[in-house]
Amino acid sequence: MDTVVETFRPAVEWELQGLIRRLNENGTPAEIVGGGSKRAVGRPSQAPVRIETGSLSGITLYEPTELVLSARAGTPLAQIETTLAERGQMLAFEAMDLGPATGGHGGSQTLGGVIATNISGARRIAMGAARDHLLGVRAINGRGEIFKSGGRVLKNVTGYDVARALAGSWGTLAVLSEVTVKVLPKPKETETLIYAGLSDEIATELMCASLSTPYEVTGTAHLTAGLTVRLEQPTLAREAAPLTAIRLENFASSIAYRAPRLIEALKVYGTPIRLGTEASLQLWSELRRLSVMTPTPGEAPTQLWRLSTAPGVAASLVGQIRRNMQLEALYDASGGIIWLEVMASADGGAADIRRLLASYGGHATLVRASPDVRASVEVFQPMTGSIERLSRGLKDAFDPARILNPGRMYAGI
């Protein structure tokens, strides 16, 4: 249940600092929101105050030749990507947009929200996660103290890497006010190889094999048949069969050299459909938005999980889960990341999924479910004793009064 009764939209850093200081003095908890695209992920907020950082917007530094960009935390990611594209550059971690899949608005995520949640996409297998491209931050902790970590240069290794500790903390340790990231050149051309009809086991084998070649694969994905028919591209949707995608990016001459050699190296898996740049960009945009897993009005409600495990056991794990519940699966990162859509249930399938995952190894996050379900089960992977002690220690250091997104990830933290 949303219990927010007062909303604040600070426009400058000092205003945000003063607000957090007052909340700390009064012991008043606050929900921290950027663009709201991930507001329905995690345990439901019960805070009486909401702080929206969207007014803290604007690019403060962009040095294309130095491959560095700084922006206030509330700057829309779309604005940053447009600015970079004008200079032939990009944020290489290809942040996922969870808004449409969780009942929110697509395209509303902010740079601060992306870094705070460490949301990354298919290119992670080649370029690393969002935190790997983070150079520095300015932030305000739960005491209302402004601090800075990292810097605005690529080589900055002094002191503790607090900035990366904040990436993935979901606003529970500090509120970001400015973020500095590394940017990279944008590929000139893209080609995707599509293999149809492979089982999950063979598909994960194919994806892993493609990454072991010297041909610089930058994305791998496998969709079960039930997801394929939801694709926006008619030529792919009509396949009505499992599809496996292998992406190549670079200059046209480089792709012309690598693509046929990669096809030859993978010939035992069949002859692929070849998608050019335009069709490839549309497909990977769909996967980035999880459009194939977006709820459809009028259909039976479903819940969405994000599983992380070893690619070699991914298909077996999904097969075991399928014995207990109806599901569709999108394998990313050769199966290292699995987006699992299951029929709605009282616990979101948490008991079965976590029990099976324990025997395979990995982590599971409940990404989409009703507020009642998210309030009653562990949404994020339950912590072991040592990790919980470390997490509570960090919370004590950054936010001892427990006012920033309290309980968003775990009860009491």
One Martini backbone bead per residue (centre of mass of N, CA, C, O) as a GRO file, in nm:
protein
  413
    1MET     BB    1   0.097   0.035   0.022
    2ASP     BB    2   0.050   0.378  -0.031
    3THR     BB    3   0.167   0.623   0.232
    4VAL     BB    4   0.212   0.881   0.094
    5VAL     BB    5   0.177   1.242   0.202
    6GLU     BB    6   0.465   1.363   0.103
    7THR     BB    7   0.622   1.570  -0.151
    8PHE     BB    8   0.958   1.610  -0.280
    9ARG     BB    9   1.142   1.854  -0.518
   10PRO     BB   10   1.444   1.902  -0.545
   11ALA     BB   11   1.663   2.131  -0.742
   12VAL     BB   12   1.904   2.117  -0.535
   13GLU     BB   13   2.144   2.001  -0.333
   14TRP     BB   14   2.095   2.178  -0.074
   15GLU     BB   15   1.796   2.105  -0.054
   16LEU     BB   16   1.835   1.802  -0.014
   17GLN     BB   17   2.012   1.820   0.236
   18GLY     BB   18   1.810   1.967   0.423
   19LEU     BB   19   1.589   1.754   0.411
   20ILE     BB   20   1.752   1.514   0.528
   21ARG     BB   21   1.821   1.646   0.795
   22ARG     BB   22   1.530   1.673   0.899
   23LEU     BB   23   1.457   1.374   0.884
   24ASN     BB   24   1.679   1.279   1.077
   25GLU     BB   25   1.592   1.443   1.327
   26ASN     BB   26   1.286   1.305   1.312
   27GLY     BB   27   1.284   1.006   1.196
   28THR     BB   28   1.194   1.023   0.884
   29PRO     BB   29   1.094   0.837   0.638
   30ALA     BB   30   1.202   0.775   0.285
   31GLU     BB   31   1.124   0.781  -0.045
   32ILE     BB   32   1.325   0.710  -0.330
   33VAL     BB   33   1.292   0.894  -0.646
   34GLY     BB   34   1.318   0.929  -0.974
   35GLY     BB   35   1.128   0.823  -1.242
   36GLY     BB   36   0.972   0.538  -1.144
   37SER     BB   37   1.052   0.265  -1.307
   38LYS     BB   38   1.131   0.100  -1.007
   39ARG     BB   39   0.902   0.122  -0.782
   40ALA     BB   40   0.783  -0.192  -0.820
   41VAL     BB   41   1.054  -0.270  -0.690
   42GLY     BB   42   1.033  -0.437  -0.420
   43ARG     BB   43   0.948  -0.333  -0.133
   44PRO     BB   44   0.703  -0.168  -0.007
   45SER     BB   45   0.630   0.143   0.079
   46GLN     BB   46   0.581   0.320   0.421
   47ALA     BB   47   0.645   0.605   0.374
   48PRO     BB   48   0.547   0.952   0.440
   49VAL     BB   49   0.785   1.016   0.232
   50ARG     BB   50   0.879   1.176  -0.080
   51ILE     BB   51   1.169   1.172  -0.299
   52GLU     BB   52   1.222   1.361  -0.593
   53THR     BB   53   1.501   1.385  -0.841
   54GLY     BB   54   1.412   1.507  -1.129
   55SER     BB   55   1.514   1.816  -1.077
   56LEU     BB   56   1.808   1.691  -1.087
   57SER     BB   57   1.906   1.830  -1.383
   58GLY     BB   58   2.174   1.776  -1.599
   59ILE     BB   59   2.454   1.841  -1.780
   60THR     BB   60   2.790   1.921  -1.650
   61LEU     BB   61   2.970   1.711  -1.829
   62TYR     BB   62   3.141   1.691  -2.164
   63GLU     BB   63   3.409   1.471  -2.294
   64PRO     BB   64   3.457   1.312  -2.578
   65THR     BB   65   3.775   1.274  -2.581
   66GLU     BB   66   3.760   1.150  -2.268
   67LEU     BB   67   3.505   0.975  -2.206
   68VAL     BB   68   3.317   1.192  -2.033
   69LEU     BB   69   3.030   1.206  -1.795
   70SER     BB   70   2.820   1.450  -1.632
   71ALA     BB   71   2.530   1.422  -1.406
   72ARG     BB   72   2.251   1.461  -1.275
   73ALA     BB   73   2.057   1.221  -1.131
   74GLY     BB   74   1.770   1.323  -1.280
   75THR     BB   75   1.861   1.254  -1.554
   76PRO     BB   76   1.758   1.144  -1.833
   77LEU     BB   77   1.867   0.885  -2.018
   78ALA     BB   78   1.765   0.978  -2.295
   79GLN     BB   79   1.924   1.244  -2.300
   80ILE     BB   80   2.204   1.120  -2.283
   81GLU     BB   81   2.185   0.933  -2.535
   82THR     BB   82   2.139   1.162  -2.737
   83THR     BB   83   2.397   1.322  -2.687
   84LEU     BB   84   2.591   1.090  -2.754
   85ALA     BB   85   2.489   1.019  -3.044
   86GLU     BB   86   2.583   1.295  -3.174
   87ARG     BB   87   2.898   1.172  -3.108
   88GLY     BB   88   2.911   0.853  -3.133
   89GLN     BB   89   2.796   0.758  -2.844
   90MET     BB   90   2.784   0.561  -2.524
   91LEU     BB   91   2.630   0.344  -2.298
   92ALA     BB   92   2.759   0.027  -2.274
   93PHE     BB   93   2.552  -0.118  -2.055
   94GLU     BB   94   2.258  -0.117  -2.145
   95ALA     BB   95   2.005  -0.031  -1.992
   96MET     BB   96   1.742  -0.143  -1.845
   97ASP     BB   97   1.376  -0.123  -1.885
   98LEU     BB   98   1.134  -0.181  -1.625
   99GLY     BB   99   0.872  -0.025  -1.654
  100PRO     BB  100   0.676  -0.193  -1.842
  101ALA     BB  101   0.709  -0.472  -1.668
  102THR     BB  102   0.600  -0.299  -1.384
  103GLY     BB  103   0.374  -0.067  -1.469
  104GLY     BB  104   0.522   0.155  -1.607
  105HIS     BB  105   0.722   0.386  -1.770
  106GLY     BB  106   0.880   0.433  -2.048
  107GLY     BB  107   1.172   0.633  -2.042
  108SER     BB  108   1.201   0.733  -1.710
  109GLN     BB  109   1.481   0.691  -1.649
  110THR     BB  110   1.768   0.756  -1.458
  111LEU     BB  111   2.091   0.779  -1.386
  112GLY     BB  112   2.068   0.733  -1.081
  113GLY     BB  113   1.883   0.480  -1.096
  114VAL     BB  114   2.078   0.300  -1.255
  115ILE     BB  115   2.312   0.307  -1.049
  116ALA     BB  116   2.157   0.228  -0.784
  117THR     BB  117   2.073  -0.064  -0.943
  118ASN     BB  118   2.265  -0.180  -1.163
  119ILE     BB  119   2.152  -0.162  -1.456
  120SER     BB  120   2.181  -0.409  -1.714
  121GLY     BB  121   2.262  -0.556  -2.024
  122ALA     BB  122   2.370  -0.748  -2.288
  123ARG     BB  123   2.664  -0.600  -2.296
  124ARG     BB  124   2.794  -0.710  -2.032
  125ILE     BB  125   2.969  -0.952  -2.150
  126ALA     BB  126   3.174  -0.721  -2.283
  127MET     BB  127   3.152  -0.434  -2.082
  128GLY     BB  128   2.983  -0.456  -1.839
  129ALA     BB  129   2.858  -0.297  -1.583
  130ALA     BB  130   2.760  -0.006  -1.458
  131ARG     BB  131   2.984   0.007  -1.231
  132ASP     BB  132   3.225  -0.018  -1.450
  133HIS     BB  133   3.142   0.300  -1.553
  134LEU     BB  134   3.208   0.426  -1.281
  135LEU     BB  135   3.380   0.720  -1.152
  136GLY     BB  136   3.157   0.904  -0.991
  137VAL     BB  137   3.021   1.079  -0.693
  138ARG     BB  138   2.746   1.256  -0.558
  139ALA     BB  139   2.625   1.261  -0.212
  140ILE     BB  140   2.368   1.180   0.042
  141ASN     BB  141   2.329   1.093   0.345
  142GLY     BB  142   2.135   1.024   0.631
  143ARG     BB  143   2.268   1.292   0.775
  144GLY     BB  144   2.323   1.519   0.544
  145GLU     BB  145   2.592   1.443   0.392
  146ILE     BB  146   2.828   1.544   0.177
  147PHE     BB  147   2.980   1.337  -0.080
  148LYS     BB  148   3.278   1.206  -0.244
  149SER     BB  149   3.347   0.974  -0.521
  150GLY     BB  150   3.593   0.992  -0.706
  151GLY     BB  151   3.575   1.116  -1.053
  152ARG     BB  152   3.664   1.276  -1.390
  153VAL     BB  153   3.853   1.026  -1.440
  154LEU     BB  154   3.980   0.723  -1.537
  155LYS     BB  155   4.220   0.775  -1.326
  156ASN     BB  156   4.092   0.660  -1.003
  157VAL     BB  157   4.242   0.498  -0.696
  158THR     BB  158   4.169   0.651  -0.445
  159GLY     BB  159   4.071   0.491  -0.200
  160TYR     BB  160   3.759   0.412  -0.154
  161ASP     BB  161   3.493   0.250  -0.343
  162VAL     BB  162   3.202   0.391  -0.287
  163ALA     BB  163   3.052   0.416  -0.552
  164ARG     BB  164   3.020   0.101  -0.601
  165ALA     BB  165   2.861   0.049  -0.338
  166LEU     BB  166   2.604   0.211  -0.439
  167ALA     BB  167   2.582   0.013  -0.657
  168GLY     BB  168   2.286  -0.164  -0.574
  169SER     BB  169   2.136  -0.009  -0.311
  170TRP     BB  170   1.857   0.136  -0.369
  171GLY     BB  171   1.874   0.402  -0.177
  172THR     BB  172   1.981   0.298   0.131
  173LEU     BB  173   2.250   0.496   0.173
  174ALA     BB  174   2.202   0.714  -0.066
  175VAL     BB  175   2.175   1.024  -0.244
  176LEU     BB  176   2.207   1.108  -0.554
  177SER     BB  177   2.335   1.407  -0.742
  178GLU     BB  178   2.598   1.292  -0.899
  179VAL     BB  179   2.729   1.157  -1.215
  180THR     BB  180   3.013   0.964  -1.335
  181VAL     BB  181   3.095   0.848  -1.669
  182LYS     BB  182   3.177   0.621  -1.900
  183VAL     BB  183   3.238   0.638  -2.249
  184LEU     BB  184   3.161   0.510  -2.585
  185PRO     BB  185   3.168   0.406  -2.882
  186LYS     BB  186   2.949   0.365  -3.139
  187PRO     BB  187   2.831   0.149  -3.338
  188LYS     BB  188   2.784   0.140  -3.680
  189GLU     BB  189   2.713  -0.173  -3.677
  190THR     BB  190   2.460  -0.447  -3.694
  191GLU     BB  191   2.445  -0.806  -3.626
  192THR     BB  192   2.208  -1.086  -3.634
  193LEU     BB  193   2.186  -1.417  -3.526
  194ILE     BB  194   1.923  -1.656  -3.607
  195TYR     BB  195   1.807  -1.933  -3.417
  196ALA     BB  196   1.579  -2.194  -3.479
  197GLY     BB  197   1.446  -2.450  -3.255
  198LEU     BB  198   1.599  -2.455  -2.996
  199SER     BB  199   1.681  -2.570  -2.719
  200ASP     BB  200   1.785  -2.467  -2.423
  201GLU     BB  201   2.043  -2.638  -2.414
  202ILE     BB  202   2.152  -2.571  -2.701
  203ALA     BB  203   2.143  -2.262  -2.677
  204THR     BB  204   2.350  -2.231  -2.446
  205GLU     BB  205   2.574  -2.367  -2.599
  206LEU     BB  206   2.585  -2.167  -2.834
  207MET     BB  207   2.639  -1.908  -2.674
  208CYS     BB  208   2.903  -2.004  -2.545
  209ALA     BB  209   3.048  -2.063  -2.812
  210SER     BB  210   3.045  -1.772  -2.924
  211LEU     BB  211   3.224  -1.653  -2.684
  212SER     BB  212   3.482  -1.845  -2.760
  213THR     BB  213   3.533  -1.673  -2.983
  214PRO     BB  214   3.710  -1.409  -3.181
  215TYR     BB  215   3.423  -1.231  -3.276
  216GLU     BB  216   3.288  -1.030  -3.073
  217VAL     BB  217   3.049  -1.079  -2.886
  218THR     BB  218   2.765  -0.855  -2.748
  219GLY     BB  219   2.519  -1.074  -2.765
  220THR     BB  220   2.283  -1.294  -2.587
  221ALA     BB  221   1.977  -1.483  -2.673
  222HIS     BB  222   1.678  -1.662  -2.538
  223LEU     BB  223   1.357  -1.770  -2.657
  224THR     BB  224   1.072  -1.880  -2.599
  225ALA     BB  225   0.795  -1.939  -2.784
  226GLY     BB  226   0.597  -1.756  -2.611
  227LEU     BB  227   0.780  -1.495  -2.679
  228THR     BB  228   0.814  -1.481  -2.984
  229VAL     BB  229   0.504  -1.408  -3.051
  230ARG     BB  230   0.557  -1.105  -2.909
  231LEU     BB  231   0.703  -0.986  -3.119
  232GLU     BB  232   0.720  -0.699  -3.330
  233GLN     BB  233   0.847  -0.876  -3.546
  234PRO     BB  234   0.691  -1.064  -3.777
  235THR     BB  235   0.920  -1.252  -3.887
  236LEU     BB  236   0.976  -1.366  -3.596
  237ALA     BB  237   0.695  -1.437  -3.480
  238ARG     BB  238   0.626  -1.654  -3.708
  239GLU     BB  239   0.807  -1.883  -3.604
  240ALA     BB  240   0.696  -2.007  -3.333
  241ALA     BB  241   0.984  -2.033  -3.189
  242PRO     BB  242   1.265  -2.071  -3.071
  243LEU     BB  243   1.513  -1.808  -3.009
  244THR     BB  244   1.852  -1.728  -3.115
  245ALA     BB  245   2.083  -1.462  -3.028
  246ILE     BB  246   2.360  -1.305  -3.213
  247ARG     BB  247   2.589  -1.036  -3.159
  248LEU     BB  248   2.725  -0.785  -3.380
  249GLU     BB  249   2.981  -0.520  -3.358
  250ASN     BB  250   3.075  -0.238  -3.576
  251PHE     BB  251   3.214  -0.220  -3.849
  252ALA     BB  252   3.127  -0.324  -4.153
  253SER     BB  253   3.398  -0.468  -4.222
  254SER     BB  254   3.409  -0.638  -3.964
  255ILE     BB  255   3.142  -0.791  -4.000
  256ALA     BB  256   3.206  -0.909  -4.282
  257TYR     BB  257   3.432  -1.088  -4.155
  258ARG     BB  258   3.296  -1.229  -3.895
  259ALA     BB  259   3.020  -1.358  -3.960
  260PRO     BB  260   3.099  -1.604  -4.147
  261ARG     BB  261   3.295  -1.726  -3.935
  262LEU     BB  262   3.087  -1.773  -3.715
  263ILE     BB  263   2.897  -1.953  -3.876
  264GLU     BB  264   3.108  -2.172  -3.923
  265ALA     BB  265   3.168  -2.231  -3.618
  266LEU     BB  266   2.827  -2.285  -3.589
  267LYS     BB  267   2.714  -2.509  -3.799
  268VAL     BB  268   2.592  -2.734  -3.604
  269TYR     BB  269   2.328  -2.530  -3.544
  270GLY     BB  270   2.299  -2.406  -3.824
  271THR     BB  271   2.113  -2.174  -4.017
  272PRO     BB  272   2.090  -1.841  -4.008
  273ILE     BB  273   1.940  -1.554  -3.954
  274ARG     BB  274   1.996  -1.226  -4.097
  275LEU     BB  275   2.036  -0.920  -3.929
  276GLY     BB  276   2.038  -0.607  -3.962
  277THR     BB  277   2.060  -0.313  -3.814
  278GLU     BB  278   1.760  -0.232  -3.781
  279ALA     BB  279   1.652  -0.509  -3.679
  280SER     BB  280   1.849  -0.536  -3.446
  281LEU     BB  281   1.774  -0.281  -3.284
  282GLN     BB  282   1.483  -0.368  -3.235
  283LEU     BB  283   1.531  -0.629  -3.082
  284TRP     BB  284   1.720  -0.513  -2.848
  285SER     BB  285   1.507  -0.313  -2.754
  286GLU     BB  286   1.299  -0.518  -2.663
  287LEU     BB  287   1.482  -0.662  -2.456
  288ARG     BB  288   1.547  -0.409  -2.288
  289ARG     BB  289   1.219  -0.369  -2.228
  290LEU     BB  290   1.063  -0.637  -2.196
  291SER     BB  291   0.811  -0.661  -2.398
  292VAL     BB  292   0.755  -0.980  -2.376
  293MET     BB  293   0.689  -0.912  -2.040
  294THR     BB  294   0.443  -0.742  -2.069
  295PRO     BB  295   0.155  -0.672  -1.955
  296THR     BB  296  -0.176  -0.783  -2.046
  297PRO     BB  297  -0.473  -0.686  -2.082
  298GLY     BB  298  -0.693  -0.955  -1.968
  299GLU     BB  299  -0.481  -1.130  -1.862
  300ALA     BB  300  -0.322  -1.330  -1.679
  301PRO     BB  301  -0.139  -1.300  -1.417
  302THR     BB  302   0.207  -1.222  -1.365
  303GLN     BB  303   0.542  -1.308  -1.279
  304LEU     BB  304   0.879  -1.169  -1.217
  305TRP     BB  305   1.209  -1.295  -1.273
  306ARG     BB  306   1.561  -1.278  -1.164
  307LEU     BB  307   1.822  -1.484  -1.266
  308SER     BB  308   2.138  -1.610  -1.130
  309THR     BB  309   2.376  -1.815  -1.310
  310ALA     BB  310   2.513  -2.071  -1.457
  311PRO     BB  311   2.499  -2.139  -1.786
  312GLY     BB  312   2.530  -2.461  -1.769
  313VAL     BB  313   2.245  -2.472  -1.570
  314ALA     BB  314   1.999  -2.310  -1.674
  315ALA     BB  315   1.818  -2.518  -1.825
  316SER     BB  316   1.784  -2.714  -1.588
  317LEU     BB  317   1.653  -2.518  -1.394
  318VAL     BB  318   1.406  -2.445  -1.567
  319GLY     BB  319   1.305  -2.735  -1.592
  320GLN     BB  320   1.245  -2.773  -1.290
  321ILE     BB  321   1.046  -2.536  -1.261
  322ARG     BB  322   0.842  -2.636  -1.484
  323ARG     BB  323   0.727  -2.874  -1.309
  324ASN     BB  324   0.570  -2.650  -1.106
  325MET     BB  325   0.538  -2.431  -1.350
  326GLN     BB  326   0.433  -2.197  -1.554
  327LEU     BB  327   0.650  -2.077  -1.831
  328GLU     BB  328   0.878  -1.816  -1.934
  329ALA     BB  329   1.198  -1.755  -2.115
  330LEU     BB  330   1.486  -1.531  -2.082
  331TYR     BB  331   1.805  -1.556  -2.209
  332ASP     BB  332   2.094  -1.414  -2.080
  333ALA     BB  333   2.418  -1.435  -2.096
  334SER     BB  334   2.397  -1.748  -2.179
  335GLY     BB  335   2.223  -1.787  -1.885
  336GLY     BB  336   2.318  -1.603  -1.645
  337ILE     BB  337   2.045  -1.469  -1.728
  338ILE     BB  338   1.698  -1.495  -1.605
  339TRP     BB  339   1.380  -1.439  -1.738
  340LEU     BB  340   1.085  -1.511  -1.539
  341GLU     BB  341   0.761  -1.620  -1.629
  342VAL     BB  342   0.486  -1.652  -1.403
  343MET     BB  343   0.231  -1.752  -1.248
  344ALA     BB  344   0.029  -1.643  -1.026
  345SER     BB  345   0.092  -1.630  -0.666
  346ALA     BB  346   0.117  -1.600  -0.329
  347ASP     BB  347   0.464  -1.626  -0.359
  348GLY     BB  348   0.570  -1.618  -0.666
  349GLY     BB  349   0.743  -1.896  -0.637
  350ALA     BB  350   0.966  -1.880  -0.414
  351ALA     BB  351   0.998  -2.162  -0.291
  352ASP     BB  352   1.077  -2.319  -0.550
  353ILE     BB  353   1.299  -2.138  -0.668
  354ARG     BB  354   1.491  -2.130  -0.417
  355ARG     BB  355   1.525  -2.432  -0.379
  356LEU     BB  356   1.651  -2.493  -0.660
  357LEU     BB  357   1.877  -2.276  -0.661
  358ALA     BB  358   2.042  -2.393  -0.424
  359SER     BB  359   2.148  -2.648  -0.601
  360TYR     BB  360   2.286  -2.455  -0.836
  361GLY     BB  361   2.322  -2.163  -0.793
  362GLY     BB  362   2.247  -1.829  -0.689
  363HIS     BB  363   2.005  -1.573  -0.786
  364ALA     BB  364   1.691  -1.404  -0.676
  365THR     BB  365   1.445  -1.173  -0.824
  366LEU     BB  366   1.153  -1.001  -0.760
  367VAL     BB  367   1.012  -0.785  -1.000
  368ARG     BB  368   0.700  -0.896  -1.030
  369ALA     BB  369   0.432  -0.795  -0.811
  370SER     BB  370   0.235  -0.761  -0.574
  371PRO     BB  371   0.239  -0.593  -0.284
  372ASP     BB  372   0.163  -0.837  -0.106
  373VAL     BB  373   0.390  -1.023  -0.202
  374ARG     BB  374   0.635  -0.824  -0.152
  375ALA     BB  375   0.567  -0.818   0.167
  376SER     BB  376   0.588  -1.155   0.220
  377VAL     BB  377   0.862  -1.173   0.065
  378GLU     BB  378   1.165  -1.223  -0.065
  379VAL     BB  379   1.284  -1.031  -0.317
  380PHE     BB  380   1.561  -1.070  -0.246
  381GLN     BB  381   1.828  -1.232  -0.182
  382PRO     BB  382   1.906  -1.401   0.071
  383MET     BB  383   2.117  -1.359   0.335
  384THR     BB  384   2.394  -1.418   0.473
  385GLY     BB  385   2.551  -1.361   0.758
  386SER     BB  386   2.796  -1.191   0.648
  387ILE     BB  387   2.632  -1.009   0.453
  388GLU     BB  388   2.440  -0.893   0.665
  389ARG     BB  389   2.653  -0.759   0.841
  390LEU     BB  390   2.763  -0.575   0.620
  391SER     BB  391   2.495  -0.431   0.549
  392ARG     BB  392   2.441  -0.318   0.833
  393GLY     BB  393   2.705  -0.159   0.851
  394LEU     BB  394   2.651   0.031   0.614
  395LYS     BB  395   2.389   0.149   0.724
  396ASP     BB  396   2.514   0.265   0.983
  397ALA     BB  397   2.715   0.457   0.831
  398PHE     BB  398   2.503   0.609   0.629
  399ASP     BB  399   2.201   0.522   0.792
  400PRO     BB  400   2.126   0.506   1.117
  401ALA     BB  401   1.805   0.604   1.105
  402ARG     BB  402   1.651   0.469   0.869
  403ILE     BB  403   1.538   0.681   0.609
  404LEU     BB  404   1.640   0.525   0.347
  405ASN     BB  405   1.458   0.308   0.208
  406PRO     BB  406   1.317   0.132   0.412
  407GLY     BB  407   1.298  -0.206   0.325
  408ARG     BB  408   1.340  -0.235   0.015
  409MET     BB  409   1.520  -0.501   0.039
  410TYR     BB  410   1.521  -0.525   0.366
  411ALA     BB  411   1.434  -0.585   0.667
  412GLY     BB  412   1.586  -0.325   0.858
  413ILE     BB  413   1.756  -0.173   0.590
   0.00000   0.00000   0.00000
